[in-house]
C-alpha cells in the first residue's frame, strides 16, 4: 500500500483477545473465499467475506446489517476493527464466533481471504482507508462524505478504477423509496421545469463549555484515531463524534447532511454530469470554544446548461415539518423531500405519481424495505454483476463531496469561486487551488 512503508504493530485488544483467543486462532485458519473469479466478478461461491472498519455509531448499523446478510448466507463477517477497545469489544460480542478484532486496519487489508470492507471511521480517515483498500483489491463501502478535500476524492476515484473494484458511498437516499418517488416525479416534470432547489438544516452547535487537553480515555488509541491529521494532545471536544464540528475533520452540517441532500438533488435533477459551477458562501463563525464550523451558513451554487441554482440554508427556509430537507421549485409548484428517519416526499402527488406514457423511468435496486440494507444490496449487485458502478459510485460521491468542500472553502476565503469540473480546479484563483489538498501525517498518507 502506498505510503505505508513501515511495518505497523498488530494490536488486538487484550481483554477481547484473551476471551476470544480460541475462536481467533481457529478463524485465522480461514482459507481464501474464492468469491472473486476475476477482478470485479464473482465466482461460483456468491458469499462475500467482509470486514467492518470503524464500529461505533453508524459503524454498528453496518455490523447489524452484515449480520442479517450473514444469516441469509450472503456474507461472512471475518473481522472487525476500531481504535476504541470498548467499541471493538461490543462488535465482537455482537458478531460472535469466528470474527477477529483488530485495532490497525492495515492488518485487515493484508488478509487475502477478505473480499470487501465497510468503512465507518471519522471523515478524515475515509480517503486514506478507501485508497489502501482498493490497492489490495478489496471492494469498499465507505460512509459519506467521501472525502474532506477535493484531491482526496480524486485519489479515491483513481484507486477504484485502477484496481477494478466497486466503491459505494453511504448516501443511502439514492436507493430509498421516498427519494426514488421524488426523482421520478421531478424528472417527469410534475412541477414543470425546476430552476431552483433549496435546502434547510439546523445550525452547527457551539462549543459552549470548552475543556482542557487530557489523556485519552482508557482503551482509545489516540494516535491512530488522529491518523492523517496533524498530531495534537487529546481533547474531549474531538471525539467520539465531535470531530463533525471542526472544519479539518468533519466540515459541519454541509459536509455531513449536505452529502446526503446534494447527492439526492443531483440525482433528481439528472445533474451528475454537471461538474462545473460557481459557489458563493457566507456564514456566522463561532466566537468561543474549539469548534470552528460556522454556526449559520448560506451557500449558493449556480449551474449552467441547463441553468439552475442550488441553495444550502443553515437554518434556511424550513418549508417542511422535519429537521432537514429540500424543496424543488418548479414552474407549476414545488415538491418537498424531507427527512423523517428516512427520506420521504411531503407531497402525496409524488408518492402516488404514475409514470405518463413515454415517461422516463428511474432505476433503483429494490431488494429491501430498509434503505440501509437496500443500499448495501445495491453495492453487492455491482460486485456480483461485475459492472462495478453502484448507485452512489465513488465518482458520484466525489462530485457530491466537492460541492460540500468548495462550499466550506468559499466560506473560509470569503469570496465566490468558479469551479472547472473538467480540470478539477478553481478558475483563476491559485490561492484557492492550493487549498484543494492538505498534508497528511506519515505514515497515514495516500
NORNORCOR-V366337 format. One line per field, one symbol per residue. phi: phi as a letter, one per 40 degrees, with the letter a starting at -180 (. if undefined). psi: psi as a letter, one per 20 degrees, with the letter a starting at -180 (. if undefined). A space follows every 50 residues. Layout:
BEGIN
phi->???
psi->???
END
This chain:
BEGIN
phi->.cgbcbccccbbdccccccbcccccccdcdcdcgcccadgbccccccccb bbbgbbfcdcccccccccccccgcbbccabaacbdccccccccccgdgcb cbcbcccccccccccabbbbcddccdcdccccccccgccbbbcccdabbc ccccccccccccbfbcbbccbcccbccccccccccccbgcbgccbabbbb accccbccbdbcdacccdgbccccccfccdcaccacccbcbcddcbccbb ggcccccdccccdccdcccfbdcccbabbbbaabccbagccbcccbabbb bbbbfccabbbbbbcgccccbbcaiabccbcbhabbbbbagicacccdcc cbcbccdgcccbcacbbbcccccccccccdcccccgcgbcdbddcccccc ccdccccccccccgacbbbccccfaccgadccccccbacbccccbc
psi->ppimiqpqppoppghggghjhggghghhjpqqhjgohrpjqqbhojpqpr qpookqchhhghghghgghghjjhrpohqqpqioggggghgghhgbpiqp qqhohhhghhpiiphqqpolrqhiiggghgghghhjjqqpopqqqhriqg hggghgggggghjlqpopplnihijqgghgggghgghklhkappippqqq qrrqrqnhmqqqqrqqqpipnhghggdiqqqrqqpijgrhiihhjphhhh jahhifhhhgghggghghjljhiniqrqppqqroqqjrrhpjqqgqpppp ppqqmqprpppopnhaonhairhqarpooahkarpporpmjqpqpiphhg hjppprpjroqpqqpmhqhphgghhhhgghghggijiknrgmqhhghghg hggghhghghggikrppopohgilqppkmhghhhjirqqqppjmq.
END
